[in-house]
Every structure is written in C-alpha cells, then in structure tokens.
Amino acid sequence: MIKFILRRILIMIPQLIILSILIFVLAKAMPGDALTGRLASNPKMDIHTLHEMKEKLGLYDPAYVQYARWVKNLFKGDLGMSYIHQQPVTELLAGRLWNTILLSAVILILTYLIAIPLGIVAGRWTDSWADKLITGYNYLSYATPLFIFALIMLFVFGFVLSWFPTSGSVNIQARDGTFEYFMSKAYHLILPALSGSLLATVGTIQYLRNEIIDTKIKDFVKTARAKGVPESKVYTHHILRNSLLPIATFFGYEITGLIGGSVILESIFGYPGIGQLFLQSIMQRDYSVVTALVMISGVATLFGTLLSDIILSAVDPRIRIE
C-alpha cells in the first residue's frame, strides 16, 4: 500500500508541472488584464502610469521569467496580489475557501445519506412501486440542470415561502464563536446544500441499484441462500457489502465534482465561497486570483483521484497493487 501511494504521488509531480504550465499559458492568452480594466474605470489614471505599474509588477518580462517567478512564489505559499481587491490572494481566499469546503462537505454527506438508502431499496425490491418512484426521481434529477433547479429552490423556499435566507453565509450581526453564529451558519447552508445534494444523488443511486441487481444473481449469493443463511444476512453480508465497494471508489471523484458545482451554487445563492469569487475575478480580469483558484481546483482533482485509488485498494482485499 505504501509503495502504491508513493508511486501515485510521484506520478502526480509531472501532472502538476503540466497543469501549472497550461494554467499560466491560458492566463496569459486571455485578453487584457486587471490593470487595463482599472485604466478604463479610473479616468485619473493615464497610460504612462499604467506602463509604470506593469513594469514594476514585471508584466513586461519574458514569459518564462514570469512563469519561473510564479512557480517560485507558489512554493513559498504566495499566490500573488489581487489587483481588484488590493490584498494578497491568500488572505482573500482564507475565509471563502473554508466556506466552499464546508458547503462541499455538507453536500457530500447529504448526497450519500440520501442516495445509499434509495439505491438499496431500489436494488433490493426491483420493479416494486418504490423502485419505480426512485427511478422516476433519478431520471427527473438527471434531466434537470443544476442552475435551473437551484433557481427554483431559491425562488420557492427563499422568496415565496421565506423559509431560508437568499444570500450570504451567516448573519452579519452574529458574533463569531457563539452558538447564534453556528446556528446562523447552518441555517444559511441548508438551501444551497440541499439543492446540490438532491441532484448529486443520481449517479450513486443508479450505480448502487445496478450493482445490487447484478450481485443478487451471482453464484456466491446463491450458495449462501442454499446453505440456509437468513435473507437479511445475505443482503448485508454478501450483496450489500460487495455492491458498496465501487461506490467507495467514487468518493474522491465526488469531491472534485463538487468544486465545479460550487461555482453555480455559490453564484445563485450569493454564498461567499471560491466559486463566486472565481466568476467575479474572471469578469474583473483579476487573473492572479483566477490562476490561483484554477491551480487549487486542479490540485484538488489530482488528490481526489489519488484518494479514490487508495480507498479502492484499501476496501477491496481482492485488489493487490504491487
């Protein structure tokens, strides 16, 4: 296991290098920059001041020099300076990153809490009325775009019924560290987390249902029944145990998928996370923030893939990785 993890980490090194080069090249290929945008919005800034600022920031240096400086700063934990917000990117991301992690974690937990029981019911009692309802829910969820479903949830439960807040992550009057602050944080989290998790259950439900149906007809299950093993133990010890193994491998990939989904959810619900900041930074041409966020997402994707491989090799004793 240790050799496998070390080998996978070594494989990630060239992947990270290629990822950093692609991010840097794409950022440089984008039209304009944050300083040019400030020139258009600030009539007091002339073209000479703009050139002086670019010279000071090293924007006229050769591309390879800028890339080397950017990578060197990454190793130091310096993600650059946000030209729009006029503060270091690390400070700008500090609070927002934890908001996104919290939202993604709650969505992930709710997704499995909803999907696993529904998948078990649909797979165990195939073609029953419960299975048909769950399958219908699955097809409807699969056909519904996230942004449309999130807008409907926001309109119904936020504006019409006024059950949940329509923006923000906490009440601004709540004092940090108090019970009121914790409850306000959870209250603001419910609506976006439910919106994300209700649609994220599609793959897990369908895959678990199919796995249970396929496992029910395998020889080792028939042997267990022939030996007189109670039906409840057949499902828990033989069918369900083997059917959940592939679901465990998707855990890491679910994490990476939530990062992309958070951009839509945070924008619609006005939730101050890195997803919302990502869209704002693109619109404002704040490319130091954009490159930092894309790099963080890429690293999270690679580690999510590594986590999935580790979980698969750990939970399935039949898999031996030399």
Helices and strands as residue ranges (DSSP letters): H 2-29, H 34-41, H 47-57, H 63-75, E 81-82, E 87-88, H 89-124, H 129-143, H 146-153, I 154-160, H 179-216, H 219-226, H 231-233, I 234-239, H 240-249, H 251-269, H 274-283, H 287-315
